[in-house]
Amino acid sequence: MTTSGISNATYVSSLTNTTVPASSTDLMAYVELLLVQDYDQQMKDMANSIKINNRLKQSYREHKIAVNNLLNKEQDDGKVELTAEEYNLLNNQPDYRWDTSLNEGAGGVADYSTSSEEIASISNTNYIDVDYNGGEVVAANESAEFHGDPHFNDADSAAVGMDHTDWDFQGKAGETYLYLQDSNLSMTATHEAYGDGGATVVGSVNITLNGPNGDSEIIFDAEGLPTLNGETMTTGVTYETADGGSATYSGDKLTVTTAEGYTITLFDQGSHFNGQVTTSGKGVLSDGIAPTGVLGAQFDADTNIDSGTDNEQFNVTGQTGATAGDARQTYKVEVDRIKSEIERLQMKLDGLNSETELSQTELSTLTSQRKLAFETLSTMLSKVYEGASTVVRNIK
């Protein structure tokens, strides 16, 4: 606050832009008011900081309890089996922050990944990035195929291409069969009548890919165009799918790649489909989950052609078992990985506890300073009044 030419006139404070009386008594009272307001604002900010830290600690504690509960599951060789939801809980590794934009500006706790990315927008590829160190590479770079009414080329067969048959699976017209199921992946095929002799072909295929932020459902009927979540796919356009893979339609061929490494190709023959499923170089156990289904059962560790498989067991007609939700199987996760996440959360809690203790100490100190300053100013003001009274008495 600056003043000049103090007299009986008033002046304007450069701090508050308000008119301040020039008398010594009123000026002292004004200084006292400013000082008290400044202390009050500092104390209010400090108390709010402590409140925010307590809210953040509550979020970390709740998440730590949820992660710690995973250790109560049955352990086998240093691993536990987690559902997809449990694995997602562990894998997100959230940080919590106070976001002033929430609750219409009132603020609230928001969760972010350790990379500062909002949890809701984390790449779906993290969902199947399961820590399965040392797992056996099984069925790498293998292909299983179906064609015609329908004939199957087994993944364990030495021959490749749509020009031979290892075994047949006729099925029944109008029935739907599970062809491939793995973590976050479900592929079913509905057989339709072919001719009058009881033969069937694959008339439509449903592929559902699942991620933490939603599902991608691809439906392809031999008499129409493929759709993705109800919208007709455009030829030549590559669509990102919920599991982190992609889907492309090229006119007579639909190609779907999954984040785990499957490549599913459907060839439109006009009245039916031929199809092929190929695995990647990392095999089918990179996430600790083995595939199943008419085609999936072929991707195993042995080299035997599965012609003896009773494929009727994969009939899912009238069931809800061929959905992506049921494809969310269990994930084998190292116990040490869970403990590591618990330690990370505890470090966050320890940091917030230290910050809160420091803020509480500073608030206590600030309170004492405010009290001392108020008492000092009050004493000085009392002396000013006392001096003024003495002058008045002497005048009289």
Residue, then its C-alpha position, 0 to 999 in steps of 0.5 A: m500500500t502506498t501513500s503520499g501527502i498524508s493529511n486530513a484528506t483520504y487516499v486510495s490504497s494501491l493494493t485494494n483500490t479502495t479509499v482509506p481514511a488518513s487518520s492514524t487510528d483508522l489506518m491502523a484498523y485498516v492494516e489490521l483488517l488486511l492482515v487478518q484477511d490475508y491470514d484467513q485466505q492462506m488458512k482457507d487454502m491450506a485447509n482445502s489442500i488438506k481436504i483434497n489430499n484426504r479425498l485422494k488418500q481415500s481413493y488410493r486406499e479403496h483401490k489398494i484394498a481391491v487389489n489386495n483382495l486378489l491375493n486371497k484367490e487360490q495360488d498355483d506355482g506363484k500365480v493366481e487366476l484372475t477374471a477379466e474384470e480383476y485383471n483390468l483392475l490390476n492392469n490399469q494402475p491408476d493415479y488419482r488427481w483432483d480435477t476442478s472441472l468435475n461436478e460443475g466446477a466444484g471439483g472431484v477425484a479423477d483417475y488417470s493411468t501412470s502415463s497421465e492418460e485418462i483411464a477411460s481412454i487407455s489403449n485396449t491392447n493393455y487389456i490382453d498384455v498379460d505377464y506370462n513370462g516363460g510360457e510355452v509357444v504353442a501353435a505358432n504360425e498355424s492355419a485352420e480352414f473350412h470350406g464347402d459343406p463344410h470340410f476342415n483343413d486341420a491346423d496340425s495338417a502338413a498340407v495347407g490351402m483349400d484344396h484338401t480335407d482332413w475331416d468333415f463336420q456337417g452340423k445341422a441347418g439353422e444351428t449355430y456353432l462356436y468356431l473360435q473362442d479365446s480371451n476377448l474373442s468369440m467367433t460363431a458360425t451358423h450353418e445353412a442348408y445346401g441342397d436337399g441332401g442334408a448338407t450344410v454350409v456356413g451361411s453367416v458368421n458373428i465375430t465379437l471382440n472385447g476390450p475394457n471400453g466396449d465390444s466390437e461385433i462384426i456380423f457377416d451374412a453371405e447374402g449381405l454386407p458385413t456390419l460393425n456394431g450395426e453399421t455397414m462396413t465400407t469397402g477398403v476402410t480399416y476399422e479399429t476394433a475394441d480389443g486393439g485389433s482391426a477389421t477390413y472388408s475388400g468386396d469379397k473378403l473380410t479380414v479381422t486381426t486381433a490384438e492377440g495375433y489371430t488373423i481371421t479371413l472370410f471369403d464370400q462365395g455368394s451363397h456361403f463362406n470359406g474361412q481361414v484362421t491363422t495364429s501369429g509367431k507368439g502362438v496362442l498361449s501368450d496370454g495364458i489362455a488356450p483357445t477352444g471351438v471347432l477351429g480353436a481346439q486345433f491350436d494345441a500343443d500336439t501334432n494330431i489331427d483332430s478328426g475325432t472331435d465331437n464338434e456337436q459339443f460346440n453347438v451354441t444354438g439357443q444359448t448365450g455362451a458364444t458371446a464375448g462376455d463368455a470369452r473373457q476367461t481367466y488370466k494367470v498373473e504372477v503374485d509378485r505383480i499384484k504385490s508390486e502394485i500394492e507397493r506402488l499404491q502404498m508409496k502414493l499413500d505414504g507421499l500423500n500422508s507426508e504432504t498432509e502432515l506437513s500441511q497440518t503443521e503449516l496450518s497450525t503455525l499459520t494459526s499461531q502467527r495469525k493470533l500473534a499478529f492480531e494480538t500485536l496489532s490490537t495492542m498497538l491500536s489500543k496504545v494509539y487510542e490511549g494516546a489520543s485520549t490523553v491528548v483530548r484530556n490535556i486539551k480539556 
